[in-house]
Amino acid sequence: MCRSIKQLRNPTQPPNDAEIEAAALQFVRKVSGYRVPSVANQAAFDAAVAEIAGATRRLLDNLVVRGQA
């Protein structure tokens, strides 16, 4: 689906907030079909980006890498 979103999981160098935000933004753009949402949809668009970025951060923070417990 989102082929240009880069893989963020890297045990030696965790992603920074900007990388997570960029991936979340790209995902929301792809799913919504909007590159830039209308004024009427901006709040929903921004909220979705924030929720996805938060979920992504929690996921990456909680993944267990083999050999690291």
N, CA, C and O atoms as a Tripos MOL2 file, in Angstrom:
@<TRIPOS>MOLECULE
protein
  276   275    69     0     0
PROTEIN
NO_CHARGES

@<TRIPOS>ATOM
      1 N           0.8210   -1.1890    0.0000 N.3       1 MET1
      2 CA          0.0000    0.0000    0.0000 C.3       1 MET1
      3 C           0.8650    1.2530    0.0000 C.2       1 MET1
      4 O           0.8200    2.0220   -0.9600 O.2       1 MET1
      5 N           1.6370    1.4770    1.0270 N.am      2 CYS2
      6 CA          2.4490    2.6900    1.1250 C.3       2 CYS2
      7 C           3.9090    2.3200    0.9070 C.2       2 CYS2
      8 O           4.7020    2.3050    1.8490 O.2       2 CYS2
      9 N           4.2460    2.0300   -0.2990 N.am      3 ARG3
     10 CA          5.5880    1.5270   -0.6010 C.3       3 ARG3
     11 C           6.6940    2.5120   -0.2710 C.2       3 ARG3
     12 O           7.8190    2.1050    0.0180 O.2       3 ARG3
     13 N           6.3910    3.7960   -0.3090 N.am      4 SER4
     14 CA          7.4550    4.7710   -0.0740 C.3       4 SER4
     15 C           7.6440    5.1070    1.4020 C.2       4 SER4
     16 O           8.5290    5.8940    1.7390 O.2       4 SER4
     17 N           6.8340    4.5290    2.2910 N.am      5 ILE5
     18 CA          7.0770    4.7320    3.7130 C.3       5 ILE5
     19 C           8.2200    3.8180    4.1090 C.2       5 ILE5
     20 O           8.1450    2.6030    3.9260 O.2       5 ILE5
     21 N           9.2690    4.3950    4.6450 N.am      6 LYS6
     22 CA         10.4330    3.5790    4.9690 C.3       6 LYS6
     23 C          10.2300    2.8120    6.2650 C.2       6 LYS6
     24 O           9.4640    3.2260    7.1350 O.2       6 LYS6
     25 N          10.9160    1.7090    6.3780 N.am      7 GLN7
     26 CA         10.8680    0.9130    7.6020 C.3       7 GLN7
     27 C          11.5330    1.7070    8.7120 C.2       7 GLN7
     28 O          12.6430    2.2120    8.5440 O.2       7 GLN7
     29 N          10.8600    1.8160    9.8360 N.am      8 LEU8
     30 CA         11.3820    2.6050   10.9430 C.3       8 LEU8
     31 C          12.0550    1.7590   12.0070 C.2       8 LEU8
     32 O          12.8050    2.2860   12.8290 O.2       8 LEU8
     33 N          11.8010    0.4530   12.0090 N.am      9 ARG9
     34 CA         12.3810   -0.4070   13.0380 C.3       9 ARG9
     35 C          13.8450   -0.6560   12.7240 C.2       9 ARG9
     36 O          14.1850   -1.2630   11.7080 O.2       9 ARG9
     37 N          14.6990   -0.1820   13.6040 N.am     10 ASN10
     38 CA         16.1340   -0.3860   13.4790 C.3      10 ASN10
     39 C          16.6910   -0.4050   14.9020 C.2      10 ASN10
     40 O          16.7970    0.6420   15.5400 O.2      10 ASN10
     41 N          17.0490   -1.5950   15.4040 N.am     11 PRO11
     42 CA         17.4940   -1.6990   16.7970 C.3      11 PRO11
     43 C          18.7150   -0.8360   17.1340 C.2      11 PRO11
     44 O          18.8840   -0.4410   18.2870 O.2      11 PRO11
     45 N          19.5530   -0.5450   16.1640 N.am     12 THR12
     46 CA         20.7630    0.2240   16.4600 C.3      12 THR12
     47 C          20.5340    1.7260   16.4200 C.2      12 THR12
     48 O          21.3050    2.4840   17.0080 O.2      12 THR12
     49 N          19.4840    2.1680   15.7330 N.am     13 GLN13
     50 CA         19.2130    3.6000   15.6520 C.3      13 GLN13
     51 C          17.7050    3.8140   15.6070 C.2      13 GLN13
     52 O          17.1110    3.7940   14.5290 O.2      13 GLN13
     53 N          17.0750    4.0200   16.7740 N.am     14 PRO14
     54 CA         15.6370    4.2170   16.8050 C.3      14 PRO14
     55 C          15.2320    5.4570   16.0080 C.2      14 PRO14
     56 O          16.0060    6.4100   15.9120 O.2      14 PRO14
     57 N          14.0390    5.4510   15.4430 N.am     15 PRO15
     58 CA         13.6060    6.6070   14.6560 C.3      15 PRO15
     59 C          13.3350    7.8060   15.5570 C.2      15 PRO15
     60 O          12.9410    7.6590   16.7140 O.2      15 PRO15
     61 N          13.5500    8.9740   15.0090 N.am     16 ASN16
     62 CA         13.2280   10.1810   15.7760 C.3      16 ASN16
     63 C          11.7680   10.5590   15.5160 C.2      16 ASN16
     64 O          11.1110    9.9790   14.6510 O.2      16 ASN16
     65 N          11.2810   11.5210   16.2600 N.am     17 ASP17
     66 CA          9.8800   11.9170   16.1510 C.3      17 ASP17
     67 C           9.5310   12.4310   14.7540 C.2      17 ASP17
     68 O           8.4200   12.2050   14.2750 O.2      17 ASP17
     69 N          10.4630   13.1140   14.1010 N.am     18 ALA18
     70 CA         10.1990   13.6400   12.7570 C.3      18 ALA18
     71 C           9.9930   12.5060   11.7560 C.2      18 ALA18
     72 O           9.1340   12.6050   10.8800 O.2      18 ALA18
     73 N          10.7700   11.4350   11.8770 N.am     19 GLU19
     74 CA         10.6170   10.2960   10.9700 C.3      19 GLU19
     75 C           9.2720    9.5960   11.1890 C.2      19 GLU19
     76 O           8.6120    9.1890   10.2330 O.2      19 GLU19
     77 N           8.8840    9.4630   12.4360 N.am     20 ILE20
     78 CA          7.6010    8.8360   12.7540 C.3      20 ILE20
     79 C           6.4580    9.7030   12.2420 C.2      20 ILE20
     80 O           5.5030    9.1930   11.6560 O.2      20 ILE20
     81 N           6.5510   10.9870   12.4570 N.am     21 GLU21
     82 CA          5.5240   11.9260   11.9870 C.3      21 GLU21
     83 C           5.4040   11.8930   10.4610 C.2      21 GLU21
     84 O           4.2950   11.9090    9.9260 O.2      21 GLU21
     85 N           6.5310   11.8480    9.7670 N.am     22 ALA22
     86 CA          6.5090   11.8090    8.3030 C.3      22 ALA22
     87 C           5.8390   10.5370    7.7960 C.2      22 ALA22
     88 O           5.0690   10.5800    6.8360 O.2      22 ALA22
     89 N           6.1260    9.4130    8.4320 N.am     23 ALA23
     90 CA          5.4990    8.1540    8.0300 C.3      23 ALA23
     91 C           3.9960    8.1900    8.3010 C.2      23 ALA23
     92 O           3.2080    7.7190    7.4810 O.2      23 ALA23
     93 N           3.5960    8.7440    9.4400 N.am     24 ALA24
     94 CA          2.1730    8.8500    9.7720 C.3      24 ALA24
     95 C           1.4550    9.7640    8.7860 C.2      24 ALA24
     96 O           0.3500    9.4530    8.3420 O.2      24 ALA24
     97 N           2.0680   10.8720    8.4480 N.am     25 LEU25
     98 CA          1.4900   11.8030    7.4840 C.3      25 LEU25
     99 C           1.3090   11.1330    6.1240 C.2      25 LEU25
    100 O           0.2630   11.2760    5.4900 O.2      25 LEU25
    101 N           2.3090   10.4170    5.6890 N.am     26 GLN26
    102 CA          2.2290    9.7460    4.3990 C.3      26 GLN26
    103 C           1.1280    8.6770    4.4000 C.2      26 GLN26
    104 O           0.4110    8.5170    3.4120 O.2      26 GLN26
    105 N           1.0030    7.9570    5.5030 N.am     27 PHE27
    106 CA         -0.0450    6.9450    5.6150 C.3      27 PHE27
    107 C          -1.4300    7.5900    5.5300 C.2      27 PHE27
    108 O          -2.2980    7.1090    4.8010 O.2      27 PHE27
    109 N          -1.6330    8.6800    6.2770 N.am     28 VAL28
    110 CA         -2.9320    9.3560    6.2670 C.3      28 VAL28
    111 C          -3.2290    9.9290    4.8840 C.2      28 VAL28
    112 O          -4.3720    9.8750    4.4310 O.2      28 VAL28
    113 N          -2.2380   10.4670    4.2200 N.am     29 ARG29
    114 CA         -2.4390   10.9570    2.8490 C.3      29 ARG29
    115 C          -2.8930    9.8380    1.9250 C.2      29 ARG29
    116 O          -3.8060   10.0160    1.1180 O.2      29 ARG29
    117 N          -2.2510    8.6910    2.0480 N.am     30 LYS30
    118 CA         -2.5760    7.5600    1.1930 C.3      30 LYS30
    119 C          -3.9920    7.0630    1.4570 C.2      30 LYS30
    120 O          -4.7660    6.8520    0.5240 O.2      30 LYS30
    121 N          -4.3250    6.8780    2.7260 N.am     31 VAL31
    122 CA         -5.6310    6.3390    3.0970 C.3      31 VAL31
    123 C          -6.7550    7.3250    2.7500 C.2      31 VAL31
    124 O          -7.8060    6.9230    2.2510 O.2      31 VAL31
    125 N          -6.5270    8.6150    3.0180 N.am     32 SER32
    126 CA         -7.5800    9.6080    2.8060 C.3      32 SER32
    127 C          -7.7230   10.0190    1.3430 C.2      32 SER32
    128 O          -8.7950   10.4410    0.9080 O.2      32 SER32
    129 N          -6.6420    9.8910    0.5970 N.am     33 GLY33
    130 CA         -6.6700   10.3540   -0.7880 C.3      33 GLY33
    131 C          -6.3970   11.8400   -0.9270 C.2      33 GLY33
    132 O          -6.4790   12.3880   -2.0260 O.2      33 GLY33
    133 N          -6.0730   12.4970    0.1840 N.am     34 TYR34
    134 CA         -5.7660   13.9320    0.1620 C.3      34 TYR34
    135 C          -4.2840   14.1580    0.3850 C.2      34 TYR34
    136 O          -3.7090   13.6500    1.3480 O.2      34 TYR34
    137 N          -3.6720   14.9110   -0.4940 N.am     35 ARG35
    138 CA         -2.2970   15.3490   -0.2300 C.3      35 ARG35
    139 C          -2.3550   16.4950    0.7680 C.2      35 ARG35
    140 O          -1.5920   16.5450    1.7320 O.2      35 ARG35
    141 N          -3.2750   17.4080    0.5120 N.am     36 VAL36
    142 CA         -3.5380   18.5190    1.4160 C.3      36 VAL36
    143 C          -5.0460   18.5470    1.6290 C.2      36 VAL36
    144 O          -5.7980   18.7490    0.6750 O.2      36 VAL36
    145 N          -5.4990   18.3480    2.8610 N.am     37 PRO37
    146 CA         -6.9410   18.3180    3.0970 C.3      37 PRO37
    147 C          -7.5650   19.7100    3.0010 C.2      37 PRO37
    148 O          -6.8780   20.7230    3.1300 O.2      37 PRO37
    149 N          -8.8530   19.7390    2.7760 N.am     38 SER38
    150 CA         -9.5810   21.0060    2.7810 C.3      38 SER38
    151 C          -9.6270   21.5470    4.2040 C.2      38 SER38
    152 O          -9.3320   20.8340    5.1630 O.2      38 SER38
    153 N          -9.9940   22.7980    4.3240 N.am     39 VAL39
    154 CA        -10.1170   23.4130    5.6450 C.3      39 VAL39
    155 C         -11.1160   22.6230    6.4910 C.2      39 VAL39
    156 O         -10.9100   22.4510    7.6920 O.2      39 VAL39
    157 N         -12.1880   22.1470    5.8760 N.am     40 ALA40
    158 CA        -13.2170   21.3920    6.6050 C.3      40 ALA40
    159 C         -12.6830   20.0710    7.1440 C.2      40 ALA40
    160 O         -13.1860   19.5670    8.1480 O.2      40 ALA40
    161 N         -11.6700   19.5030    6.4920 N.am     41 ASN41
    162 CA        -11.1260   18.2070    6.8940 C.3      41 ASN41
    163 C          -9.7910   18.2990    7.6300 C.2      41 ASN41
    164 O          -9.2490   17.2740    8.0470 O.2      41 ASN41
    165 N          -9.2610   19.4840    7.7950 N.am     42 GLN42
    166 CA         -7.9240   19.6390    8.3770 C.3      42 GLN42
    167 C          -7.8260   19.0750    9.7850 C.2      42 GLN42
    168 O          -6.8530   18.3900   10.1010 O.2      42 GLN42
    169 N          -8.8030   19.3420   10.6340 N.am     43 ALA43
    170 CA         -8.7460   18.8730   12.0260 C.3      43 ALA43
    171 C          -8.7550   17.3500   12.0850 C.2      43 ALA43
    172 O          -7.9880   16.7540   12.8410 O.2      43 ALA43
    173 N          -9.6110   16.7210   11.2960 N.am     44 ALA44
    174 CA         -9.6760   15.2560   11.2710 C.3      44 ALA44
    175 C          -8.3730   14.6760   10.7410 C.2      44 ALA44
    176 O          -7.8870   13.6700   11.2560 O.2      44 ALA44
    177 N          -7.8110   15.2960    9.7280 N.am     45 PHE45
    178 CA         -6.5540   14.8720    9.1130 C.3      45 PHE45
    179 C          -5.4200   14.9530   10.1400 C.2      45 PHE45
    180 O          -4.6620   13.9990   10.3120 O.2      45 PHE45
    181 N          -5.3120   16.0970   10.8160 N.am     46 ASP46
    182 CA         -4.2520   16.2960   11.8100 C.3      46 ASP46
    183 C          -4.3950   15.3380   12.9850 C.2      46 ASP46
    184 O          -3.4010   14.8150   13.4900 O.2      46 ASP46
    185 N          -5.6400   15.1070   13.4230 N.am     47 ALA47
    186 CA         -5.8730   14.1780   14.5280 C.3      47 ALA47
    187 C          -5.4560   12.7610   14.1450 C.2      47 ALA47
    188 O          -4.8750   12.0400   14.9560 O.2      47 ALA47
    189 N          -5.7520   12.3650   12.9170 N.am     48 ALA48
    190 CA         -5.3780   11.0270   12.4520 C.3      48 ALA48
    191 C          -3.8560   10.8830   12.4090 C.2      48 ALA48
    192 O          -3.3190    9.8530   12.8170 O.2      48 ALA48
    193 N          -3.1710   11.8940   11.9240 N.am     49 VAL49
    194 CA         -1.7020   11.8600   11.8790 C.3      49 VAL49
    195 C          -1.1470   11.7150   13.2930 C.2      49 VAL49
    196 O          -0.2410   10.9150   13.5230 O.2      49 VAL49
    197 N          -1.6770   12.4740   14.2300 N.am     50 ALA50
    198 CA         -1.1940   12.4140   15.6120 C.3      50 ALA50
    199 C          -1.4540   11.0460   16.2370 C.2      50 ALA50
    200 O          -0.5890   10.5000   16.9210 O.2      50 ALA50
    201 N          -2.6420   10.4920   16.0030 N.am     51 GLU51
    202 CA         -2.9570    9.1720   16.5560 C.3      51 GLU51
    203 C          -2.0530    8.0910   15.9760 C.2      51 GLU51
    204 O          -1.5700    7.2250   16.7040 O.2      51 GLU51
    205 N          -1.8290    8.1400   14.6860 N.am     52 ILE52
    206 CA         -0.9900    7.1230   14.0440 C.3      52 ILE52
    207 C           0.4600    7.2740   14.4810 C.2      52 ILE52
    208 O           1.1430    6.2760   14.7120 O.2      52 ILE52
    209 N           0.9320    8.4930   14.5970 N.am     53 ALA53
    210 CA          2.3020    8.7110   15.0740 C.3      53 ALA53
    211 C           2.4540    8.1780   16.5010 C.2      53 ALA53
    212 O           3.4640    7.5510   16.8230 O.2      53 ALA53
    213 N           1.4690    8.4210   17.3480 N.am     54 GLY54
    214 CA          1.5180    7.9170   18.7210 C.3      54 GLY54
    215 C           1.4970    6.3990   18.7710 C.2      54 GLY54
    216 O           2.2560    5.7820   19.5190 O.2      54 GLY54
    217 N           0.6290    5.8050   17.9740 N.am     55 ALA55
    218 CA          0.5530    4.3370   17.9360 C.3      55 ALA55
    219 C           1.8560    3.7480   17.4030 C.2      55 ALA55
    220 O           2.3070    2.7050   17.8740 O.2      55 ALA55
    221 N           2.4510    4.4060   16.4360 N.am     56 THR56
    222 CA          3.7160    3.9300   15.8730 C.3      56 THR56
    223 C           4.8230    4.0030   16.9150 C.2      56 THR56
    224 O           5.6130    3.0680   17.0450 O.2      56 THR56
    225 N           4.8880    5.0930   17.6500 N.am     57 ARG57
    226 CA          5.9050    5.2480   18.6990 C.3      57 ARG57
    227 C           5.7290    4.1610   19.7610 C.2      57 ARG57
    228 O           6.7070    3.5500   20.1910 O.2      57 ARG57
    229 N           4.4770    3.9160   20.1870 N.am     58 ARG58
    230 CA          4.2340    2.8830   21.2010 C.3      58 ARG58
    231 C           4.6290    1.5110   20.6730 C.2      58 ARG58
    232 O           5.2320    0.7160   21.3950 O.2      58 ARG58
    233 N           4.2960    1.2320   19.4290 N.am     59 LEU59
    234 CA          4.6650   -0.0510   18.8290 C.3      59 LEU59
    235 C           6.1760   -0.2250   18.8390 C.2      59 LEU59
    236 O           6.6820   -1.2440   19.3090 O.2      59 LEU59
    237 N           6.8920    0.7550   18.3260 N.am     60 LEU60
    238 CA          8.3490    0.6310   18.2350 C.3      60 LEU60
    239 C           9.0050    0.5570   19.6160 C.2      60 LEU60
    240 O           9.9970   -0.1480   19.8040 O.2      60 LEU60
    241 N           8.4480    1.2840   20.5680 N.am     61 ASP61
    242 CA          9.0000    1.2580   21.9280 C.3      61 ASP61
    243 C           8.7780   -0.0880   22.6160 C.2      61 ASP61
    244 O           9.5310   -0.4490   23.5210 O.2      61 ASP61
    245 N           7.7680   -0.8240   22.2030 N.am     62 ASN62
    246 CA          7.4140   -2.0820   22.8770 C.3      62 ASN62
    247 C           7.8210   -3.3330   22.1240 C.2      62 ASN62
    248 O           7.6210   -4.4390   22.6270 O.2      62 ASN62
    249 N           8.3830   -3.1930   20.9440 N.am     63 LEU63
    250 CA          8.8350   -4.3850   20.2110 C.3      63 LEU63
    251 C          10.0320   -4.9900   20.9200 C.2      63 LEU63
    252 O          10.9110   -4.2820   21.4130 O.2      63 LEU63
    253 N          10.0480   -6.3020   20.9610 N.am     64 VAL64
    254 CA         11.1690   -7.0320   21.5370 C.3      64 VAL64
    255 C          12.0100   -7.5640   20.3840 C.2      64 VAL64
    256 O          11.5120   -8.2580   19.4980 O.2      64 VAL64
    257 N          13.2780   -7.2290   20.4130 N.am     65 VAL65
    258 CA         14.1980   -7.6680   19.3670 C.3      65 VAL65
    259 C          14.8840   -8.9270   19.8530 C.2      65 VAL65
    260 O          15.3550   -8.9870   20.9890 O.2      65 VAL65
    261 N          14.9410   -9.9330   18.9920 N.am     66 ARG66
    262 CA         15.6120  -11.1800   19.3860 C.3      66 ARG66
    263 C          17.0230  -10.9050   19.8670 C.2      66 ARG66
    264 O          17.7750  -10.1480   19.2530 O.2      66 ARG66
    265 N          17.3620  -11.5320   20.9700 N.am     67 GLY67
    266 CA         18.6750  -11.3450   21.5460 C.3      67 GLY67
    267 C          18.7470  -10.1940   22.5290 C.2      67 GLY67
    268 O          19.7450  -10.0220   23.2290 O.2      67 GLY67
    269 N          17.6670   -9.3940   22.5780 N.am     68 GLN68
    270 CA         17.6030   -8.2920   23.5350 C.3      68 GLN68
    271 C          16.3190   -8.4830   24.3470 C.2      68 GLN68
    272 O          15.2190   -8.3640   23.8070 O.2      68 GLN68
    273 N          16.4550   -8.7710   25.6100 N.am     69 ALA69
    274 CA         15.2390   -8.9690   26.4330 C.3      69 ALA69
    275 C          15.1570   -7.9680   27.5360 C.2      69 ALA69
    276 O          14.2070   -7.9880   28.3180 O.2      69 ALA69
@<TRIPOS>BOND
     1     1     2 1
     2     2     3 1
     3     3     4 2
     4     3     5 am
     5     5     6 1
     6     6     7 1
     7     7     8 2
     8     7     9 am
     9     9    10 1
    10    10    11 1
    11    11    12 2
    12    11    13 am
    13    13    14 1
    14    14    15 1
    15    15    16 2
    16    15    17 am
    17    17    18 1
    18    18    19 1
    19    19    20 2
    20    19    21 am
    21    21    22 1
    22    22    23 1
    23    23    24 2
    24    23    25 am
    25    25    26 1
    26    26    27 1
    27    27    28 2
    28    27    29 am
    29    29    30 1
    30    30    31 1
    31    31    32 2
    32    31    33 am
    33    33    34 1
    34    34    35 1
    35    35    36 2
    36    35    37 am
    37    37    38 1
    38    38    39 1
    39    39    40 2
    40    39    41 am
    41    41    42 1
    42    42    43 1
    43    43    44 2
    44    43    45 am
    45    45    46 1
    46    46    47 1
    47    47    48 2
    48    47    49 am
    49    49    50 1
    50    50    51 1
    51    51    52 2
    52    51    53 am
    53    53    54 1
    54    54    55 1
    55    55    56 2
    56    55    57 am
    57    57    58 1
    58    58    59 1
    59    59    60 2
    60    59    61 am
    61    61    62 1
    62    62    63 1
    63    63    64 2
    64    63    65 am
    65    65    66 1
    66    66    67 1
    67    67    68 2
    68    67    69 am
    69    69    70 1
    70    70    71 1
    71    71    72 2
    72    71    73 am
    73    73    74 1
    74    74    75 1
    75    75    76 2
    76    75    77 am
    77    77    78 1
    78    78    79 1
    79    79    80 2
    80    79    81 am
    81    81    82 1
    82    82    83 1
    83    83    84 2
    84    83    85 am
    85    85    86 1
    86    86    87 1
    87    87    88 2
    88    87    89 am
    89    89    90 1
    90    90    91 1
    91    91    92 2
    92    91    93 am
    93    93    94 1
    94    94    95 1
    95    95    96 2
    96    95    97 am
    97    97    98 1
    98    98    99 1
    99    99   100 2
   100    99   101 am
   101   101   102 1
   102   102   103 1
   103   103   104 2
   104   103   105 am
   105   105   106 1
   106   106   107 1
   107   107   108 2
   108   107   109 am
   109   109   110 1
   110   110   111 1
   111   111   112 2
   112   111   113 am
   113   113   114 1
   114   114   115 1
   115   115   116 2
   116   115   117 am
   117   117   118 1
   118   118   119 1
   119   119   120 2
   120   119   121 am
   121   121   122 1
   122   122   123 1
   123   123   124 2
   124   123   125 am
   125   125   126 1
   126   126   127 1
   127   127   128 2
   128   127   129 am
   129   129   130 1
   130   130   131 1
   131   131   132 2
   132   131   133 am
   133   133   134 1
   134   134   135 1
   135   135   136 2
   136   135   137 am
   137   137   138 1
   138   138   139 1
   139   139   140 2
   140   139   141 am
   141   141   142 1
   142   142   143 1
   143   143   144 2
   144   143   145 am
   145   145   146 1
   146   146   147 1
   147   147   148 2
   148   147   149 am
   149   149   150 1
   150   150   151 1
   151   151   152 2
   152   151   153 am
   153   153   154 1
   154   154   155 1
   155   155   156 2
   156   155   157 am
   157   157   158 1
   158   158   159 1
   159   159   160 2
   160   159   161 am
   161   161   162 1
   162   162   163 1
   163   163   164 2
   164   163   165 am
   165   165   166 1
   166   166   167 1
   167   167   168 2
   168   167   169 am
   169   169   170 1
   170   170   171 1
   171   171   172 2
   172   171   173 am
   173   173   174 1
   174   174   175 1
   175   175   176 2
   176   175   177 am
   177   177   178 1
   178   178   179 1
   179   179   180 2
   180   179   181 am
   181   181   182 1
   182   182   183 1
   183   183   184 2
   184   183   185 am
   185   185   186 1
   186   186   187 1
   187   187   188 2
   188   187   189 am
   189   189   190 1
   190   190   191 1
   191   191   192 2
   192   191   193 am
   193   193   194 1
   194   194   195 1
   195   195   196 2
   196   195   197 am
   197   197   198 1
   198   198   199 1
   199   199   200 2
   200   199   201 am
   201   201   202 1
   202   202   203 1
   203   203   204 2
   204   203   205 am
   205   205   206 1
   206   206   207 1
   207   207   208 2
   208   207   209 am
   209   209   210 1
   210   210   211 1
   211   211   212 2
   212   211   213 am
   213   213   214 1
   214   214   215 1
   215   215   216 2
   216   215   217 am
   217   217   218 1
   218   218   219 1
   219   219   220 2
   220   219   221 am
   221   221   222 1
   222   222   223 1
   223   223   224 2
   224   223   225 am
   225   225   226 1
   226   226   227 1
   227   227   228 2
   228   227   229 am
   229   229   230 1
   230   230   231 1
   231   231   232 2
   232   231   233 am
   233   233   234 1
   234   234   235 1
   235   235   236 2
   236   235   237 am
   237   237   238 1
   238   238   239 1
   239   239   240 2
   240   239   241 am
   241   241   242 1
   242   242   243 1
   243   243   244 2
   244   243   245 am
   245   245   246 1
   246   246   247 1
   247   247   248 2
   248   247   249 am
   249   249   250 1
   250   250   251 1
   251   251   252 2
   252   251   253 am
   253   253   254 1
   254   254   255 1
   255   255   256 2
   256   255   257 am
   257   257   258 1
   258   258   259 1
   259   259   260 2
   260   259   261 am
   261   261   262 1
   262   262   263 1
   263   263   264 2
   264   263   265 am
   265   265   266 1
   266   266   267 1
   267   267   268 2
   268   267   269 am
   269   269   270 1
   270   270   271 1
   271   271   272 2
   272   271   273 am
   273   273   274 1
   274   274   275 1
   275   275   276 2
@<TRIPOS>SUBSTRUCTURE
     1 MET1         2 RESIDUE 1 A MET
     2 CYS2         6 RESIDUE 1 A CYS
     3 ARG3        10 RESIDUE 1 A ARG
     4 SER4        14 RESIDUE 1 A SER
     5 ILE5        18 RESIDUE 1 A ILE
     6 LYS6        22 RESIDUE 1 A LYS
     7 GLN7        26 RESIDUE 1 A GLN
     8 LEU8        30 RESIDUE 1 A LEU
     9 ARG9        34 RESIDUE 1 A ARG
    10 ASN10       38 RESIDUE 1 A ASN
    11 PRO11       42 RESIDUE 1 A PRO
    12 THR12       46 RESIDUE 1 A THR
    13 GLN13       50 RESIDUE 1 A GLN
    14 PRO14       54 RESIDUE 1 A PRO
    15 PRO15       58 RESIDUE 1 A PRO
    16 ASN16       62 RESIDUE 1 A ASN
    17 ASP17       66 RESIDUE 1 A ASP
    18 ALA18       70 RESIDUE 1 A ALA
    19 GLU19       74 RESIDUE 1 A GLU
    20 ILE20       78 RESIDUE 1 A ILE
    21 GLU21       82 RESIDUE 1 A GLU
    22 ALA22       86 RESIDUE 1 A ALA
    23 ALA23       90 RESIDUE 1 A ALA
    24 ALA24       94 RESIDUE 1 A ALA
    25 LEU25       98 RESIDUE 1 A LEU
    26 GLN26      102 RESIDUE 1 A GLN
    27 PHE27      106 RESIDUE 1 A PHE
    28 VAL28      110 RESIDUE 1 A VAL
    29 ARG29      114 RESIDUE 1 A ARG
    30 LYS30      118 RESIDUE 1 A LYS
    31 VAL31      122 RESIDUE 1 A VAL
    32 SER32      126 RESIDUE 1 A SER
    33 GLY33      130 RESIDUE 1 A GLY
    34 TYR34      134 RESIDUE 1 A TYR
    35 ARG35      138 RESIDUE 1 A ARG
    36 VAL36      142 RESIDUE 1 A VAL
    37 PRO37      146 RESIDUE 1 A PRO
    38 SER38      150 RESIDUE 1 A SER
    39 VAL39      154 RESIDUE 1 A VAL
    40 ALA40      158 RESIDUE 1 A ALA
    41 ASN41      162 RESIDUE 1 A ASN
    42 GLN42      166 RESIDUE 1 A GLN
    43 ALA43      170 RESIDUE 1 A ALA
    44 ALA44      174 RESIDUE 1 A ALA
    45 PHE45      178 RESIDUE 1 A PHE
    46 ASP46      182 RESIDUE 1 A ASP
    47 ALA47      186 RESIDUE 1 A ALA
    48 ALA48      190 RESIDUE 1 A ALA
    49 VAL49      194 RESIDUE 1 A VAL
    50 ALA50      198 RESIDUE 1 A ALA
    51 GLU51      202 RESIDUE 1 A GLU
    52 ILE52      206 RESIDUE 1 A ILE
    53 ALA53      210 RESIDUE 1 A ALA
    54 GLY54      214 RESIDUE 1 A GLY
    55 ALA55      218 RESIDUE 1 A ALA
    56 THR56      222 RESIDUE 1 A THR
    57 ARG57      226 RESIDUE 1 A ARG
    58 ARG58      230 RESIDUE 1 A ARG
    59 LEU59      234 RESIDUE 1 A LEU
    60 LEU60      238 RESIDUE 1 A LEU
    61 ASP61      242 RESIDUE 1 A ASP
    62 ASN62      246 RESIDUE 1 A ASN
    63 LEU63      250 RESIDUE 1 A LEU
    64 VAL64      254 RESIDUE 1 A VAL
    65 VAL65      258 RESIDUE 1 A VAL
    66 ARG66      262 RESIDUE 1 A ARG
    67 GLY67      266 RESIDUE 1 A GLY
    68 GLN68      270 RESIDUE 1 A GLN
    69 ALA69      274 RESIDUE 1 A ALA
